[in-house]
């Protein structure tokens, strides 16, 4: 019966016991992946994770961000070139249409003069 009591008796650890056993045991290594810089870095020491922003600023922005910015700039330049080409085409078309309109007005004036001349000739011929 005494044997059963000893087996069923629970053991409790105090906070001090837990801390003492954790100090004696090998500390677990935490791996930190720092993705704030241009490339990801694996940091094993928590003390190194506090890198200053100044150090990161010297390395430049992330390559993904640089790629996206270049892509946006290229797309914007392409759009500007397309709009400029459309504007130039519209101006050229307008100039051509103005010249055509001027030519047609001159033809109209000549046709009206010819009609007046034919009317005069016709009226003289009737007399």
Backbone torsions as a table, in degrees:
resi	resn	phi	psi	omega
1	UNK	NA	-40.0	178.7
2	UNK	-62.9	-33.1	-179.7
3	UNK	-65.2	-40.5	179.1
4	UNK	-66.2	-36.5	179.4
5	UNK	-65.8	-40.0	-179.6
6	UNK	-67.3	-37.7	-179.8
7	UNK	-70.5	-37.1	-176.6
8	UNK	-82.6	-10.4	-179.4
9	UNK	-71.0	127.5	-177.3
10	UNK	-88.1	146.0	178.7
11	UNK	-103.0	132.6	177.8
12	UNK	-113.9	140.0	176.9
13	UNK	-107.8	142.3	176.3
14	UNK	-87.3	169.5	178.6
15	UNK	-60.0	-40.8	-179.7
16	UNK	-62.9	-39.4	179.0
17	UNK	-63.8	-42.3	-179.5
18	UNK	-65.1	-44.3	179.8
19	UNK	-64.9	-40.0	179.6
20	UNK	-65.4	-39.4	-179.7
21	UNK	-72.1	-31.6	179.1
22	UNK	-73.7	-30.7	177.3
23	UNK	-69.2	-37.6	-178.9
24	UNK	-74.6	-30.0	-178.5
25	UNK	-77.9	158.6	178.4
26	UNK	-65.9	130.0	-178.4
27	UNK	-71.3	139.0	-180.0
28	UNK	-76.3	140.0	-178.4
29	UNK	-92.9	124.9	176.2
30	UNK	-95.6	132.8	177.6
31	UNK	-98.9	126.8	179.5
32	UNK	-115.6	131.8	176.3
33	UNK	-104.5	111.9	-179.6
34	UNK	-90.2	112.8	-177.9
35	UNK	-111.0	20.9	-179.8
36	UNK	-81.3	-21.4	-176.1
37	UNK	-92.6	-170.8	-179.9
38	UNK	-66.7	-25.7	177.3
39	UNK	-135.0	153.5	179.2
40	UNK	-74.2	146.0	179.8
41	UNK	-127.6	143.6	175.8
42	UNK	-98.1	123.5	-178.4
43	UNK	-116.4	124.5	179.5
44	UNK	-95.9	-22.9	-178.1
45	UNK	-103.4	124.5	-178.6
46	UNK	-62.9	-28.6	179.3
47	UNK	-62.8	-28.3	179.9
48	UNK	-82.6	-11.6	-176.7
49	UNK	-72.1	-16.0	-179.8
50	UNK	-86.5	44.5	179.1
51	UNK	-62.4	140.3	-178.7
52	UNK	-75.0	147.9	178.9
53	UNK	-64.0	-28.2	179.2
54	UNK	-62.5	-40.2	179.0
55	UNK	-64.1	-39.0	-179.9
56	UNK	-71.5	-31.3	-178.3
57	UNK	-66.4	-32.7	179.9
58	UNK	-69.3	-25.6	-177.7
59	UNK	-82.2	-12.7	179.0
60	UNK	89.0	168.4	-179.4
61	UNK	-71.2	171.9	-177.5
62	UNK	-63.0	146.5	180.0
63	UNK	-60.8	-34.2	178.7
64	UNK	-63.2	-41.3	179.3
65	UNK	-65.9	-42.4	178.0
66	UNK	-61.7	-42.6	178.5
67	UNK	-61.7	-46.7	-179.3
68	UNK	-62.9	-39.4	179.6
69	UNK	-66.4	-43.1	177.2
70	UNK	-60.8	-41.6	179.5
71	UNK	-62.1	-44.9	178.6
72	UNK	-63.3	-41.9	179.3
73	UNK	-63.8	-44.9	179.4
74	UNK	-62.6	-42.4	179.4
75	UNK	-64.8	-40.4	179.7
76	UNK	-66.8	-43.1	177.6
77	UNK	-60.5	-42.1	178.9
78	UNK	-62.1	-43.5	179.3
79	UNK	-64.5	-40.3	178.3
80	UNK	-62.7	-42.8	179.1
81	UNK	-63.5	-40.4	178.3
82	UNK	-62.9	-45.4	-179.5
83	UNK	-64.4	-41.8	178.7
84	UNK	-61.9	-42.2	178.8
85	UNK	-63.5	-40.5	177.8
86	UNK	-64.3	-40.0	179.5
87	UNK	-64.9	-46.4	178.8
88	UNK	-61.5	-41.1	178.5
89	UNK	-62.9	-42.2	179.3
90	UNK	-63.9	-41.6	178.6
91	UNK	-63.8	-44.2	178.6
92	UNK	-61.6	-43.0	179.1
93	UNK	-62.8	-42.3	179.1
94	UNK	-61.2	-45.1	179.1
95	UNK	-61.9	-43.3	178.5
96	UNK	-62.6	-41.7	179.6
97	UNK	-67.7	-36.3	177.1
98	UNK	-64.6	-43.2	177.7
99	UNK	-62.3	-42.8	179.2
100	UNK	-63.3	-40.5	179.2
101	UNK	-64.7	-43.0	178.5
102	UNK	-62.1	-43.6	179.1
103	UNK	-62.6	-43.1	179.6
104	UNK	-66.9	-36.1	176.7
105	UNK	-65.0	-39.7	177.0
106	UNK	-63.8	-42.8	177.6
107	UNK	-62.1	-39.3	179.1
108	UNK	-62.9	-45.1	178.4
109	UNK	-60.9	-43.8	178.1
110	UNK	-63.2	-41.9	179.6
111	UNK	-63.7	-39.5	178.1
112	UNK	-65.1	-40.6	177.2
113	UNK	-61.9	-43.6	178.4
114	UNK	-61.7	-40.1	179.5
115	UNK	-64.8	-41.2	178.1
116	UNK	-62.9	-43.0	179.7
117	UNK	-62.3	-45.5	178.7
118	UNK	-63.7	-36.7	178.2
119	UNK	-64.6	-43.5	179.5
120	UNK	-64.4	-43.0	179.5
121	UNK	-63.3	-41.4	-179.6
122	UNK	-66.5	-39.8	-179.9
123	UNK	-70.7	-34.9	177.8
124	UNK	-70.1	-37.8	-178.9
125	UNK	-69.0	-24.0	-179.5
126	UNK	-81.1	-24.2	-176.3
127	UNK	-77.5	NA	NA
